[in-house]
Amino acid sequence: MSVVISSLKYEAAHSGAQKITYDNDGYHLVRFPYEVSEESYDPWKMHDPARGGGQASTYPDTRSGLIWPSHDGWAVLSAMVFWEADARALEYRARFVRDPLGVSTGYDSTATNDTTLTRGGQYRTYLWQMFVHPGTPVGLKISARGVGDAKIAVPITLAEFKLAIHTDVKTPS
């Protein structure tokens, strides 16, 4: 069985604070630097700044939040997000999205997760499986909500986003 992988990591300590801005869907597309770090891995160039537009993307523009699958196949998407403490936030949401910027097949969210505030740090992991295709990028979107479902720009201090594609699976047409 052949597996191709893209593993991205964002750390506030290395990349600076990630400004949280909400899109029309009420979520923020998490951005990832293009530089390879000790935990980033992308030999198939699925997180390539040249993909998805006329000129090269630069971190932290929205395209830096995309992974472009290099193969058709069954994929495992996983993510980890560490949120800064913020007493205003009552719940934390995350979702995986096919084409989050609407550049190919259209926005298609899946695996939305909603968790409440815990007494300790707000550290979350997420996992989902689905078919992926080279022409359709995937992204990780997050949101923190407060009283009355108000969106709160709670900074994240760490995020990882990983895509593992099993390439020998027959995909639907």
C-alpha positions as CSV (number, residue, x, y, z in Angstrom):
1,M,0.0,0.0,0.0
2,S,1.4,3.4,-1.0
3,V,0.9,6.4,1.2
4,V,1.8,10.0,0.5
5,I,2.0,12.5,3.3
6,S,1.9,16.2,4.0
7,S,2.5,17.3,7.6
8,L,2.4,21.0,8.4
9,K,3.2,22.8,11.7
10,Y,2.6,26.4,12.9
11,E,4.1,27.6,16.1
12,A,3.7,31.1,17.5
13,A,7.2,30.9,19.0
14,H,8.7,30.6,15.5
15,S,6.2,32.2,13.2
16,G,4.7,35.0,15.3
17,A,1.1,35.2,16.5
18,Q,-1.5,34.2,14.0
19,K,-4.1,36.9,13.7
20,I,-7.5,35.2,13.8
21,T,-9.9,36.6,11.2
22,Y,-13.3,35.1,10.5
23,D,-14.5,34.3,7.0
24,N,-18.2,34.5,5.9
25,D,-18.7,31.0,7.2
26,G,-17.8,32.1,10.8
27,Y,-14.5,30.2,10.8
28,H,-10.8,31.1,10.4
29,L,-8.6,29.2,7.9
30,V,-5.5,28.2,9.8
31,R,-2.3,29.2,8.0
32,F,0.9,27.3,7.9
33,P,4.4,28.6,7.0
34,Y,6.0,27.2,3.8
35,E,9.4,26.7,5.4
36,V,10.2,23.2,6.4
37,S,10.6,22.8,10.2
38,E,11.6,19.8,12.3
39,E,8.1,18.5,12.2
40,S,6.9,19.6,8.8
41,Y,7.2,17.1,5.9
42,D,6.0,17.7,2.4
43,P,8.1,15.8,-0.2
44,W,5.1,15.7,-2.7
45,K,4.8,19.5,-2.6
46,M,1.2,19.4,-1.5
47,H,1.7,22.7,0.5
48,D,3.3,24.5,-2.4
49,P,3.1,28.4,-2.6
50,A,2.8,28.1,-6.4
51,R,-0.5,26.2,-6.2
52,G,-3.9,27.8,-6.6
53,G,-3.2,31.2,-8.1
54,G,-1.4,33.3,-10.6
55,Q,1.4,34.4,-8.3
56,A,3.2,32.6,-5.5
57,S,1.4,32.6,-2.1
58,T,3.2,34.0,0.9
59,Y,2.6,33.1,4.5
60,P,0.2,34.1,6.1
61,D,-2.1,34.8,3.2
62,T,-5.2,32.5,2.9
63,R,-3.6,30.1,0.4
64,S,-1.0,29.2,3.0
65,G,-3.8,27.4,4.7
66,L,-4.3,24.9,1.9
67,I,-3.0,21.4,1.2
68,W,-3.4,20.3,-2.4
69,P,-3.6,16.5,-2.6
70,S,-1.1,15.1,-5.0
71,H,-3.0,11.9,-5.7
72,D,-6.6,10.6,-5.8
73,G,-7.2,8.4,-2.8
74,W,-8.6,7.7,0.6
75,A,-7.2,10.2,3.0
76,V,-6.8,10.5,6.7
77,L,-6.8,14.1,7.8
78,S,-5.7,15.0,11.3
79,A,-5.1,18.2,13.2
80,M,-4.0,19.6,16.6
81,V,-4.8,23.1,17.9
82,F,-3.6,24.8,21.1
83,W,-5.6,27.9,22.0
84,E,-4.5,30.7,24.3
85,A,-6.5,31.0,27.5
86,D,-9.5,33.4,27.0
87,A,-12.3,33.6,29.6
88,R,-14.7,35.0,27.0
89,A,-14.6,31.8,24.9
90,L,-17.1,29.1,25.9
91,E,-16.8,26.7,23.0
92,Y,-14.2,25.8,20.4
93,R,-15.0,24.5,16.9
94,A,-13.0,23.0,14.1
95,R,-13.8,21.5,10.7
96,F,-12.0,20.1,7.7
97,V,-13.1,21.8,4.4
98,R,-12.7,20.8,0.8
99,D,-11.9,23.9,-1.3
100,P,-12.2,26.4,1.6
101,L,-11.5,29.3,-0.7
102,G,-13.9,28.3,-3.5
103,V,-11.2,28.0,-6.2
104,S,-12.1,24.6,-7.7
105,T,-15.1,22.5,-6.7
106,G,-16.8,24.8,-4.1
107,Y,-16.7,25.0,-0.3
108,D,-17.6,21.7,1.3
109,S,-17.2,21.4,5.1
110,T,-17.1,18.1,6.9
111,A,-16.3,16.7,10.4
112,T,-17.3,19.8,12.3
113,N,-16.3,19.4,15.9
114,D,-17.7,21.5,18.8
115,T,-16.3,21.3,22.3
116,T,-16.8,23.3,25.5
117,L,-14.3,25.2,27.6
118,T,-12.3,23.0,30.0
119,R,-10.6,24.0,33.2
120,G,-7.1,23.6,31.9
121,G,-5.6,24.6,28.6
122,Q,-7.6,24.4,25.4
123,Y,-5.8,21.6,23.5
124,R,-7.7,19.7,20.9
125,T,-7.0,17.0,18.3
126,Y,-9.2,16.2,15.3
127,L,-9.4,13.2,12.9
128,W,-11.4,12.5,9.7
129,Q,-11.2,10.3,6.7
130,M,-12.5,11.0,3.2
131,F,-11.7,10.7,-0.5
132,V,-9.4,13.5,-1.9
133,H,-8.5,14.6,-5.4
134,P,-5.6,16.6,-6.8
135,G,-7.8,19.5,-8.1
136,T,-9.5,20.1,-4.8
137,P,-7.5,21.6,-1.9
138,V,-8.3,20.9,1.8
139,G,-8.0,23.1,4.8
140,L,-8.5,23.3,8.6
141,K,-10.9,25.9,9.9
142,I,-11.4,26.9,13.5
143,S,-13.7,29.2,15.6
144,A,-14.0,30.2,19.2
145,R,-17.5,31.2,20.4
146,G,-18.7,33.1,23.4
147,V,-22.0,34.3,24.9
148,G,-24.7,34.4,22.2
149,D,-22.5,32.5,19.8
150,A,-20.3,35.6,19.4
151,K,-17.1,34.9,17.4
152,I,-14.0,35.6,19.5
153,A,-10.6,36.0,18.0
154,V,-8.8,33.7,20.5
155,P,-5.2,33.3,19.3
156,I,-3.7,29.9,18.7
157,T,-0.2,29.1,19.8
158,L,0.3,25.8,18.0
159,A,-1.4,24.0,15.1
160,E,-0.6,21.0,13.1
161,F,-2.4,19.7,10.0
162,K,-1.6,16.4,8.4
163,L,-2.9,14.6,5.3
164,A,-2.0,10.9,4.5
165,I,-3.4,9.6,1.2
166,H,-3.7,5.9,0.5
167,T,-3.1,5.9,-3.2
168,D,-4.0,2.4,-4.1
169,V,-7.7,2.8,-3.3
170,K,-10.2,3.0,-6.1
171,T,-11.9,6.4,-5.9
172,P,-15.4,7.2,-7.1
173,S,-15.7,9.2,-10.3
